[in-house]
Amino acid sequence: MYYEVYLDSIFLICFCMNRYLLGLTNLCLTCTATHVRVWAGAAVGAVGDLLALLAPAPFRPLLLVAGLYGMAGVTFGCWWGRGLVRIAEGLGACFFLLGGALTLFLRLLPGSDGGLARSAVVLLLGAVCYEGIRLMALRRRKNRSSCTVTLYGEDGHSIRIDGLVDTGNSLTEPISGRPVAVLEKRIWEELYPRQSPPGMRVIPYHSVGKPAGTLIGFPVKDMEVEVGGIRRKCREIYIAIWQDRLSETGSYDILLQPAMLEL
């Protein structure tokens, strides 16, 4: 039996599907991978898929695993530890979600029974599934995670800003174990234009997609958080100062740790 395989078509399909998969994982895990990293990771994964297809059968599983590992590492900058486990879980969940939706549409497509649909059709349906899942995830995350935060500074001065409850944020002050919020520097300077409060701490952090480092943090007595119309007072917490913008779109100015809402 003779099969004619177009390697360029296979590479293109694998590349685009990997791009969709990594984009959803980056969104669902609230990672910080850039667009360049996502595209580079998709290319690495597609090369691994292609090599696995061309290699002898005993080596295919190894090449597939190596391709996935390289894809995750290049995209998120994490090569071992808990971060890699978290990424693998996210990739697996998004793979079954995206693959299930795509398979359903392909089966419903007229004339697709008994063979593969054309590459253009697969790519188009993959893009539709990706965009639909992405929009649903964005809407769900916005409804569940967005909040309004009131911070109090010098001489009773207060400021209201938009915040995000980041489920991936487990940042704590190493001595007391108190939860830490991450605030943009420009907001902090509005609250304390002359001098920061006493009790400065050096807070180590690690973010998926970015190298580990340290942040300067300060204790605050309380802040008010409003989520879904419910107001809560968060007391005796720490705020770490972030030099750049937390959101490229400016949709939030502070990242909260979920444990803060339980205090």
C-alpha positions in Angstrom: 0.0 0.0 0.0 1.3 3.4 -0.9 0.8 6.6 1.1 1.7 10.1 0.0 2.6 12.4 2.9 3.1 16.1 2.6 5.5 17.0 5.4 5.0 20.8 5.0 1.2 20.3 5.6 1.8 18.2 8.6 4.3 20.7 10.1 1.9 23.6 9.5 -1.0 21.8 11.2 1.2 20.8 14.2 2.7 24.2 14.4 -0.7 26.0 14.4 -2.3 23.5 16.8 0.6 23.8 19.2 0.2 27.6 19.0 -3.5 27.3 20.0 -2.7 24.8 22.8 0.1 27.0 24.3 -2.1 30.1 24.0 -4.9 28.5 26.0 -2.5 27.1 28.6 -0.8 30.5 29.0 -4.3 32.1 29.5 -5.7 29.4 31.8 -2.6 29.3 34.1 -2.2 33.1 34.0 1.4 32.6 32.9 3.6 35.4 31.6 4.9 33.9 28.3 5.4 36.4 25.6 4.0 36.1 22.0 7.5 35.4 20.8 8.0 32.6 23.3 4.6 31.1 22.4 5.4 31.0 18.7 8.9 29.6 19.3 7.5 26.9 21.6 5.0 26.0 18.9 7.8 25.6 16.4 9.8 23.4 18.7 6.8 21.2 19.3 6.1 20.9 15.6 9.7 19.9 14.9 9.4 17.2 17.6 6.1 15.9 16.1 7.7 15.8 12.6 10.8 13.9 13.8 8.6 11.4 15.7 6.6 10.8 12.5 9.8 10.1 10.5 11.6 8.1 13.2 11.4 4.3 13.6 8.5 3.2 15.8 10.5 2.4 19.0 11.8 6.0 19.1 8.5 7.8 18.5 7.3 8.0 22.1 10.7 9.4 23.2 10.7 12.0 20.5 7.1 13.1 21.3 7.9 13.5 25.0 11.1 15.4 24.1 9.2 17.7 21.8 6.6 18.4 24.4 9.2 19.1 27.0 11.1 21.4 24.7 7.8 23.2 23.8 6.9 23.8 27.4 10.4 24.9 28.4 10.9 27.3 25.6 7.4 28.9 26.0 7.3 29.2 29.8 11.0 29.3 30.7 10.5 26.5 33.2 12.4 23.2 32.9 11.9 21.4 36.2 10.1 21.5 39.6 6.6 22.3 40.5 6.2 24.9 37.8 6.8 22.2 35.1 4.2 19.9 36.8 1.7 22.7 36.8 2.4 23.4 33.1 2.0 19.8 32.2 -1.4 19.6 33.9 -2.5 22.8 32.1 -1.3 21.5 28.7 -3.1 18.2 29.3 -6.4 19.8 30.2 -6.3 22.3 27.3 -5.3 19.4 24.9 -8.4 17.4 25.7 -10.6 20.5 25.7 -9.3 21.8 22.3 -8.9 18.3 20.8 -12.4 17.3 21.9 -14.0 20.4 20.4 -12.1 20.0 17.1 -12.9 16.3 16.8 -16.6 17.1 17.3 -16.6 19.7 14.6 -14.7 17.5 12.2 -17.2 14.6 12.7 -20.1 17.0 12.0 -18.4 18.3 8.9 -20.1 17.0 5.7 -17.8 14.8 3.6 -15.2 14.3 6.3 -16.1 10.7 7.1 -13.6 8.1 6.0 -10.6 10.3 5.7 -8.9 13.4 6.9 -10.3 16.8 6.1 -8.1 19.1 4.1 -5.4 21.0 6.0 -7.1 24.4 5.5 -10.4 23.1 7.0 -8.6 21.6 10.0 -6.7 24.9 10.6 -9.8 27.0 10.2 -11.8 24.8 12.6 -8.9 24.8 15.0 -8.8 28.6 15.0 -12.6 28.7 15.6 -12.3 26.3 18.6 -9.4 28.2 20.0 -11.0 31.6 19.8 -14.3 30.3 21.3 -12.5 28.6 24.2 -10.3 31.7 24.7 -13.3 34.1 24.9 -15.1 31.8 27.3 -12.0 31.5 29.5 -11.5 35.3 29.5 -15.1 36.0 30.4 -15.1 33.4 33.2 -11.8 34.7 34.6 -12.9 38.3 34.5 -16.1 37.5 36.3 -14.4 35.5 39.0 -11.1 37.3 39.5 -11.6 41.0 38.9 -12.1 43.2 41.9 -11.8 46.7 43.2 -9.2 47.5 45.8 -9.1 50.5 48.2 -5.6 51.2 49.6 -4.8 53.6 52.5 -1.6 55.6 52.6 -0.1 58.6 54.4 -2.4 60.8 56.5 -5.5 58.8 55.7 -5.1 59.2 52.0 -6.8 56.4 50.0 -6.9 55.3 46.4 -9.2 52.9 44.5 -7.7 50.7 41.8 -8.6 47.7 39.8 -7.2 44.4 41.0 -7.0 40.8 40.0 -7.3 37.8 42.3 -4.5 35.6 40.9 -5.1 31.9 41.7 -1.5 31.2 40.8 -0.1 33.7 43.3 1.1 32.0 46.5 3.5 34.7 47.4 4.2 35.0 51.2 6.4 37.1 53.5 9.1 34.5 54.5 9.3 35.4 58.2 5.6 35.8 59.2 4.1 33.7 56.4 1.5 36.5 55.7 0.2 36.7 52.1 1.7 39.3 49.8 0.0 41.4 47.1 1.9 42.8 44.2 1.4 46.5 43.4 2.7 48.7 40.6 5.4 51.2 41.8 3.6 54.2 40.5 0.5 53.5 42.7 2.7 52.9 45.7 4.4 56.3 45.2 0.9 57.9 45.1 0.1 56.4 48.5 3.5 57.2 50.1 5.0 60.1 48.2 7.6 61.0 50.9 8.5 57.8 52.8 7.4 54.2 52.9 6.2 52.7 56.2 8.7 50.9 58.4 9.1 47.1 58.3 10.6 46.6 54.8 11.0 43.0 53.8 12.9 41.3 50.9 10.4 38.8 49.4 11.6 36.1 47.0 9.4 35.1 44.1 9.2 32.8 41.1 6.9 33.3 38.2 6.3 30.9 35.4 7.8 32.3 32.2 10.2 34.7 34.1 13.3 34.1 36.2 13.2 34.0 40.0 14.1 37.1 41.9 13.3 39.3 44.9 10.8 42.1 45.5 10.8 44.8 48.2 7.7 44.7 50.3 6.1 46.7 53.1 3.4 45.9 55.7 0.1 47.6 55.5 -2.5 47.5 58.3 -5.5 47.0 56.0 -7.0 47.3 52.6 -10.6 46.9 51.3 -11.4 44.5 48.5 -14.7 44.4 46.7 -15.4 41.2 44.7 -18.9 40.6 43.2 -20.4 43.4 45.2 -19.1 42.0 48.5 -16.6 44.1 50.5 -13.9 42.6 52.7 -11.2 44.0 54.9 -7.8 42.4 54.5 -5.7 43.1 57.6 -2.0 42.7 58.4 -0.7 41.9 54.9 2.3 42.8 52.9 2.5 44.6 49.6 5.4 44.0 47.2 6.4 46.7 44.7 6.6 45.8 41.0 8.7 48.2 38.9 6.8 47.8 35.6 3.2 47.5 34.6 1.4 44.3 35.7 -1.0 44.3 32.8 -0.1 45.2 29.3 -3.7 46.4 28.7 -3.8 48.3 32.0 -6.8 46.2 33.2 -5.5 45.9 36.7 -2.9 47.5 39.0 -2.5 45.0 41.8 -2.3 41.2 42.0 -3.9 39.7 45.1 -3.3 36.4 46.7 -6.5 34.3 47.2 -5.6 33.7 50.8 -6.0 37.5 51.5 -9.8 37.1 51.0 -9.9 34.6 53.9 -8.2 36.8 56.4 
